[in-house]
Amino acid sequence: MTRTKEGFQYIKATGQLTQGFECEGAVSPASSFRSVASSHFDLIVIGAGYAGLVAARDATLSGLSVLLLEARDRVGGRTWTAKDSESEIFEMGGTWVHPQQGFVWRELHRYGIDRDIKITPNEDYPSHAVNVTRRKGVEYRQGFAENFDMLDAALARFMDIDVARSVVPFPPHILDSIASDPLLVAKYDKMSVADRVREVEAAALLTEQELGYIIPFIELSFGALAENCSYLEWIKWYIHGNCSYRLLADMLWVYKLKNGQSHLARKIFDEANSTGRLSYSFENVVQKVIDRPSSTKVVTSRGTFCASRVISTLPLNVASKVEFDPPLSALRLEAFAIGHVNKGHKIHNELMKKEFKSGVWNLADDLPLKRHLAAGFGDQILQNGNSTVVAFGLANDPEEVPSKDPSQIPRWLGNLDKSLEQSYVGSIWHEWIADPFAEGTWAMAPPGFTTKYHKELQTRTGNVLWASADWADGWKGFIDGACEQGGRAAHVVVEEWRAGFGRSKL
């Protein structure tokens, strides 16, 4: 299997830090050009994450000549699967899927892998798992069944279901649904989750124990502190989960692919490549896009390419690194400068005790500690009998990445529970916050962002269409949102090509 240069592994016993893993999504050779289309393409797709892969596949299947440009050495973008020396697989980015996320489930069904699903945290979920949290110096422990029942009721009070449904009556179209009230949407977009916590505390709607579970659940979902999280965005997620904590938890982090996300991403790439209409160039950084009515040039670190249309899937937090001529709107550039708030860690940790497979650990306060790791839960049992806990942090400083000093990781785990630190063996992770092609993980909006920038981010500019999970209508920031955006953009380009813009029709 081909290797990627990305990803880190640290082993405590030896103190060794290594980089790079086997990955089904790694592409070799890095470039392949169909000579008949190499001078001018019908479409250039920037980025080989799920949005770019779906767009490239749908366009090539429709007859267009397509060039796929990617800065990394693999497909998948912010979603990829690492395989270690023992052939264990670890999801380094986007992981979980659900039948109610229809765009990605359609992809699984298309390739016959919709039954190749496993559960996090494994076969004990939820009957024997324990959820642990701390708030204001008090530790709380509950079995998952009891915890689900409590949080279903507590989250309903926190959200006020009637208000939530009136603010977001139809989640896919949060801004322009005929049932939406723009003034109400704007009001709740300006609020942070922390603002809502203060309202709940003032009205004594929840106990400290209930808040001790709800706050880290929301912060983990955002990858950010409550003060930086848009309450409107959280309302949308709650409505996505049909106002049910249990269903929302199932949709967010329960079901994952047995063979890994890179397996699915590779299938999409291979189908596009099998058409004979796909050219591609990996490890090739896009630097500038020159858009003119007759043709668009994309300047990269390995040359300049021309096409009739371009689909950009650049992530929100790094889109400003590419120069556009003519310049993009001030509003779009402002959105790029603000970016999304999810800039935390995701670290897989091997532990000697098998029983850790069925635990969940949270921090509801202790702000300095949450910057490192704020929550973790049992993920899988390895072939050697050890368990893994995947842990998430809320850090926002690229200088605090684990590779600077990986020996600090067990101490971070110890802040969640000392027994995790005592059983620590090693870790595997990708440093998304320091990744020059991402600078963050799944996109979550800060207060005030959605009503001001969402529509602008979706609006095409000349021959350039914008397709990213970061401004999806449905599951924004998720694999499902990426598939939504890539498919939509490809459909627009294909229809315009059929209307006559294309020069090469293979």
C-alpha positions in Angstrom: 0.0 0.0 0.0 1.2 3.5 -0.9 2.3 5.8 2.0 1.4 9.4 2.8 3.8 11.8 4.4 1.1 13.0 6.7 0.2 12.0 10.3 2.3 11.4 13.5 2.9 8.5 15.8 4.4 8.7 19.3 5.4 5.7 21.4 6.0 6.4 25.1 8.3 3.5 25.8 10.9 4.6 23.3 10.1 8.3 23.1 10.1 7.9 19.3 8.1 10.3 17.1 7.6 9.2 13.5 5.7 10.8 10.6 3.8 9.1 7.7 1.6 6.1 7.3 0.3 3.6 4.8 -2.9 5.0 3.3 -5.3 3.7 0.7 -5.9 7.2 -0.4 -2.3 8.0 -1.3 -1.8 8.5 -5.0 1.2 7.3 -7.0 2.3 8.5 -9.4 1.5 12.0 -8.3 0.4 13.2 -11.8 -1.3 11.8 -14.8 -2.4 13.8 -17.8 -4.6 12.6 -20.7 -2.7 14.1 -23.6 -5.8 14.9 -25.7 -7.0 17.4 -23.0 -3.8 18.6 -21.5 -3.8 22.0 -23.2 -7.3 23.0 -22.2 -9.8 21.3 -19.9 -13.5 21.6 -19.7 -13.2 21.8 -15.9 -10.5 22.2 -13.3 -11.4 21.0 -9.8 -9.2 22.5 -7.0 -9.0 20.0 -4.1 -9.4 16.2 -3.8 -11.5 16.1 -0.7 -15.0 14.7 -0.9 -16.4 17.8 -2.5 -13.7 17.7 -5.2 -13.9 14.0 -5.7 -17.7 13.9 -6.2 -17.5 16.9 -8.6 -14.7 15.3 -10.6 -16.4 12.0 -10.8 -19.8 13.4 -11.8 -18.3 15.7 -14.5 -16.1 13.0 -16.1 -19.0 10.5 -16.1 -21.0 13.2 -18.0 -18.3 13.5 -20.7 -16.2 16.4 -19.5 -12.4 16.5 -19.5 -11.4 17.3 -15.9 -8.1 18.2 -14.2 -8.1 17.5 -10.5 -5.5 19.5 -8.5 -4.5 18.6 -5.0 -1.8 20.0 -2.7 -1.5 16.8 -0.6 -0.2 13.4 -1.7 -3.6 11.7 -1.2 -7.3 12.0 -1.7 -9.7 12.8 1.1 -8.8 16.3 2.2 -9.7 16.6 5.9 -10.8 13.0 5.9 -8.3 10.1 5.7 -7.4 6.8 7.2 -4.0 5.8 8.5 -2.8 2.2 8.7 0.0 1.5 11.2 2.7 -1.2 11.2 0.2 -3.7 12.8 -2.4 -3.0 10.1 -4.7 -1.2 12.5 -6.6 1.7 11.0 -7.3 5.1 12.5 -9.5 7.8 11.2 -7.4 11.0 11.3 -10.2 13.4 10.3 -13.8 13.1 9.4 -15.1 9.7 10.5 -18.7 9.1 11.2 -21.7 8.6 8.9 -25.4 8.0 9.4 -28.3 6.9 7.1 -30.0 10.3 7.7 -27.0 12.0 6.1 -28.3 11.2 2.7 -25.6 12.5 0.4 -22.8 10.4 1.9 -25.1 7.4 2.4 -25.9 7.5 -1.3 -22.1 7.2 -1.9 -21.8 4.2 0.4 -24.8 2.5 -1.3 -23.4 3.3 -4.8 -20.2 1.4 -4.0 -21.8 -1.4 -2.0 -20.2 -0.6 1.3 -23.3 0.7 3.2 -23.3 -2.5 5.2 -19.5 -2.3 6.0 -20.2 -0.4 9.2 -18.8 -0.7 12.7 -19.8 1.1 15.9 -18.0 3.5 18.2 -17.5 2.7 21.0 -17.7 -0.9 19.8 -20.1 -3.7 20.7 -20.8 -2.4 24.3 -22.4 0.8 23.1 -24.6 1.9 24.8 -25.5 -0.7 27.4 -22.2 -0.9 29.4 -20.5 2.4 28.7 -19.9 5.0 31.4 -20.0 8.8 30.8 -17.8 10.9 33.2 -17.7 14.7 33.5 -16.4 17.3 35.9 -17.9 20.7 36.6 -16.9 23.2 39.3 -14.7 20.6 41.0 -17.4 17.9 41.2 -17.1 14.6 39.3 -20.2 12.9 37.9 -20.5 9.3 36.5 -23.4 7.8 34.7 -24.1 4.7 32.6 -24.9 5.6 29.0 -28.5 4.4 29.2 -29.2 6.6 32.2 -27.2 9.4 30.8 -29.1 9.3 27.5 -32.4 9.6 29.3 -31.2 12.5 31.5 -29.7 14.4 28.6 -32.7 14.0 26.3 -34.8 15.8 28.9 -32.1 18.3 29.9 -31.1 19.2 26.4 -34.8 19.8 25.6 -35.0 22.3 28.4 -31.6 23.9 27.4 -32.8 24.4 23.8 -36.5 25.1 24.5 -37.8 22.9 21.7 -40.6 25.2 20.6 -38.2 28.1 20.2 -35.7 26.0 18.4 -38.3 24.8 15.9 -39.5 28.3 15.2 -35.9 29.5 14.6 -34.9 26.6 12.3 -38.1 25.1 11.0 -36.3 23.6 7.9 -32.5 23.0 8.5 -31.2 22.7 4.9 -32.4 26.3 4.2 -31.7 28.1 7.4 -31.7 31.6 5.9 -34.3 31.6 3.1 -36.9 28.9 4.1 -40.5 30.2 3.6 -41.1 29.2 7.2 -38.1 31.2 8.6 -38.3 34.5 10.4 -35.2 36.5 9.3 -35.2 38.6 12.4 -35.4 35.6 14.7 -32.6 33.9 12.7 -30.4 37.0 13.0 -31.1 37.3 16.8 -30.0 33.7 17.5 -27.0 33.9 15.1 -25.6 36.8 17.2 -25.9 34.7 20.3 -23.1 32.3 21.4 -23.7 29.0 23.1 -22.1 30.6 26.2 -24.8 33.3 26.1 -27.5 30.6 26.2 -25.7 28.9 29.1 -25.8 32.1 31.1 -29.6 32.4 30.3 -30.1 28.9 31.5 -28.1 29.4 34.7 -30.0 32.6 35.5 -33.3 30.9 35.1 -32.1 27.8 37.0 -33.4 25.5 34.2 -30.7 22.9 34.7 -28.7 21.3 37.5 -24.9 21.6 37.6 -24.7 17.9 36.7 -26.8 18.4 33.6 -24.8 21.4 32.5 -21.7 19.4 33.2 -22.7 17.0 30.4 -24.3 19.4 28.0 -21.5 22.0 27.8 -18.8 19.6 26.8 -21.2 17.8 24.4 -21.7 21.0 22.5 -18.1 22.2 22.7 -16.9 18.8 21.4 -19.4 19.1 18.5 -17.9 22.5 17.6 -14.3 21.9 18.5 -14.3 25.2 20.2 -15.2 26.9 23.5 -18.8 27.8 24.1 -18.1 31.5 23.9 -16.9 31.1 20.3 -19.8 28.9 19.1 -22.9 30.3 17.2 -26.0 29.3 19.1 -27.9 29.4 15.7 -25.5 26.7 14.4 -26.2 24.6 17.4 -30.0 25.0 17.0 -29.6 23.7 13.4 -27.7 20.6 14.6 -30.4 20.0 17.3 -33.1 20.1 14.7 -31.0 17.8 12.4 -31.2 15.3 15.2 -35.0 15.7 15.5 -34.6 17.4 18.9 -33.3 14.1 20.3 -29.9 13.8 22.2 -29.8 10.1 21.4 -30.4 10.5 17.7 -28.0 13.4 17.4 -25.3 11.4 19.2 -25.9 8.5 16.8 -25.5 10.9 13.9 -22.3 12.6 15.2 -20.0 9.8 16.4 -21.3 6.3 16.4 -21.2 4.6 12.9 -18.0 4.5 10.9 -16.6 2.5 8.0 -15.0 -0.9 8.6 -12.4 -0.2 5.9 -12.0 3.5 6.6 -12.9 6.7 4.9 -9.9 6.5 2.6 -11.5 3.4 1.1 -14.6 5.3 0.1 -12.6 8.3 -1.2 -10.5 6.0 -3.3 -13.5 4.4 -4.8 -14.8 7.8 -6.0 -11.4 8.7 -7.4 -11.0 5.4 -9.1 -14.4 5.7 -10.8 -13.5 9.1 -12.1 -10.1 7.9 -13.3 -11.7 4.9 -15.1 -13.6 7.2 -17.5 -10.4 8.1 -19.3 -11.3 11.8 -19.0 -9.6 12.6 -15.7 -6.2 14.1 -15.4 -4.7 14.8 -12.0 -1.8 16.5 -10.3 -1.1 15.8 -6.6 1.5 17.6 -4.4 0.7 20.6 -6.5 -0.2 23.8 -4.7 -2.7 26.3 -6.3 -1.3 29.8 -6.1 -3.5 32.0 -8.3 -6.7 31.9 -10.4 -7.0 34.2 -13.3 -10.7 34.3 -14.4 -11.6 35.7 -17.8 -14.9 35.3 -19.7 -13.5 33.1 -22.4 -11.2 30.9 -20.2 -9.8 30.6 -16.7 -6.2 30.0 -15.8 -5.1 28.2 -12.6 -1.5 28.9 -11.7 0.2 26.2 -9.5 3.5 25.3 -8.1 3.9 23.0 -11.1 2.6 25.0 -14.0 -0.4 26.9 -15.3 -3.5 25.2 -16.6 -6.6 26.4 -18.5 -10.2 25.5 -18.4 -13.7 26.7 -19.2 -14.9 26.3 -15.7 -13.3 25.9 -12.2 -14.7 24.4 -9.1 -12.9 25.5 -6.0 -13.2 23.4 -2.9 -10.6 25.3 -0.9 -11.4 25.1 2.9 -12.7 28.3 4.5 -9.7 28.8 6.8 -7.1 28.7 3.9 -9.0 30.0 0.9 -7.3 33.5 1.3 -3.9 31.9 0.5 -4.9 31.7 -3.2 -4.9 35.0 -5.2 -7.8 35.7 -7.5 -7.9 38.0 -10.5 -10.2 39.8 -10.6 -10.2 40.2 -6.8 -13.0 38.5 -4.8 -15.6 40.6 -3.1 -14.7 42.4 0.2 -17.4 40.4 1.9 -16.0 37.0 0.8 -12.5 38.1 1.8 -13.8 39.2 5.2 -15.4 35.7 5.7 -12.1 34.1 4.7 -10.2 36.3 7.3 -12.6 35.3 10.1 -12.8 31.7 9.2 -14.5 28.9 11.3 -13.8 28.3 14.9 -12.9 24.5 15.0 -9.2 24.5 15.6 -8.7 21.7 18.0 -6.9 18.4 18.3 -8.0 14.9 17.5 -5.7 12.3 19.0 -6.0 8.4 19.0 -4.5 7.1 22.2 -3.5 3.4 22.9 -4.2 2.3 26.5 -3.3 -0.9 28.2 -6.7 -1.6 29.8 -9.4 -3.1 27.6 -12.2 -1.6 29.7 -11.4 1.9 28.4 -13.3 0.9 25.2 -16.6 1.7 27.0 -15.9 5.1 28.6 -16.5 8.7 27.9 -14.6 11.5 29.7 -15.4 15.2 29.6 -14.3 18.6 31.1 -17.1 21.0 31.6 -14.9 23.9 32.9 -11.2 24.1 33.6 -10.6 26.3 30.5 -6.8 26.1 30.4 -7.0 22.3 30.4 -9.7 22.1 27.7 -7.4 23.8 25.3 -5.4 20.6 25.2 -8.0 17.8 25.6 -11.6 18.5 26.5 -13.2 15.1 25.9 -12.4 11.5 24.9 -14.3 8.3 24.3 -13.5 4.6 23.7 -13.0 3.9 20.0 -11.8 0.4 19.4 -10.0 -2.7 20.6 -6.6 -3.4 18.9 -5.3 -6.8 17.9 -2.9 -6.8 20.9 -5.9 -6.5 23.3 -5.3 -2.9 24.2 -8.0 -0.3 23.8 -7.9 3.1 22.1 -9.5 6.4 23.3 -10.0 9.1 20.7 -9.6 12.5 22.4 -10.4 16.0 21.3 -9.1 19.4 22.4 -10.1 23.0 21.8 -6.7 24.5 21.3 -6.4 27.5 18.9 -2.6 28.0 18.8 -0.6 26.2 16.1 2.4 26.4 18.4 0.7 24.0 20.9 0.5 21.1 18.6 1.5 17.7 20.1 4.5 17.1 17.9 6.3 20.0 19.6 6.5 17.8 22.7 4.5 14.5 22.4 5.5 13.5 26.0 2.8 16.0 27.1 -0.1 13.9 25.6 -0.4 11.5 28.6 -0.6 14.4 30.9 -3.4 15.9 28.8 -5.2 12.6 29.1 -4.6 12.7 32.8 -6.6 15.9 33.1 -9.6 13.9 31.9 -8.9 10.9 34.1 -5.7 9.9 35.9 -6.3 6.2 35.0 -5.9 7.2 31.3 -2.5 8.7 31.9 -1.4 5.6 33.9 -2.3 3.2 31.2 -0.9 5.2 28.3 1.1 3.5 25.5 1.2 5.9 22.6 -0.7 8.1 20.2 -1.5 8.7 16.5 -2.8 12.0 15.1 -2.9 14.6 12.3 -2.2 18.2 13.3 -5.0 19.9 11.5 -4.5 23.3 13.2 -1.0 23.5 11.8 -1.9 22.0 8.5 -1.2 24.6 5.8 -4.0 23.2 3.6 -6.7 23.2 6.4 -5.8 25.2 9.5 -8.7 23.5 11.3 -11.0 20.6 11.2 -14.7 20.4 10.4 -16.2 23.9 10.0 -18.3 25.4 12.7 -19.4 29.0 12.7 -18.7 31.8 15.3 -21.6 34.0 16.4 -22.9 36.3 13.6 -21.2 34.5 10.8 -24.0 32.6 9.1 -26.4 35.4 8.4 -23.7 37.7 7.1 -21.5 35.4 5.0 -23.2 32.1 4.2 -24.8 33.1 0.9 -21.8 35.0 -0.3 -19.6 32.0 0.2 -21.9 29.9 -2.0 -22.1 32.5 -4.8 -20.1 31.8 -7.9 -17.6 34.3 -9.3 -17.5 34.4 -13.1 -16.4 30.9 -14.2 -15.4 29.8 -10.7 -18.0 27.8 -8.6 -17.4 27.4 -4.9 -18.1 24.0 -3.4 -17.0 23.1 0.2 -18.5 21.4 3.2 -17.7 24.6 5.0 -20.7 26.4 3.5 -23.0 23.4 2.8 -26.7 23.9 3.3 -27.2 20.6 5.2 -24.5 19.0 7.3 -22.0 21.9 7.1 -18.4 20.8 7.8 -19.3 17.1 7.4 -18.5 14.5 4.7 -22.2 14.7 3.8 -22.0 18.5 3.3 -19.0 18.0 1.1 -20.8 15.5 -1.1 -23.8 17.8 -1.3 -21.7 20.7 -2.5 -19.5 18.8 -4.9 -22.5 17.2 -6.6 -24.4 20.5 -6.9 -21.4 22.3 -8.5 -20.8 19.5 -10.9 -24.4 19.5 -12.0 -24.2 23.2 -12.8 -21.0 22.8 -14.8 -22.3 19.8 -16.7 -25.5 21.6 -17.7 -23.5 24.6 -19.0 -21.2 22.3 -20.9 -24.1 20.7 -22.5 -25.3 24.1 -23.5 -22.2 24.6 -25.5 -19.2 26.0 -23.5 -17.0 22.9 -23.8 -14.1 22.8 -26.3 -13.1 19.2 -25.8 -15.7 16.5 -25.9 -14.0 13.1 -25.5 
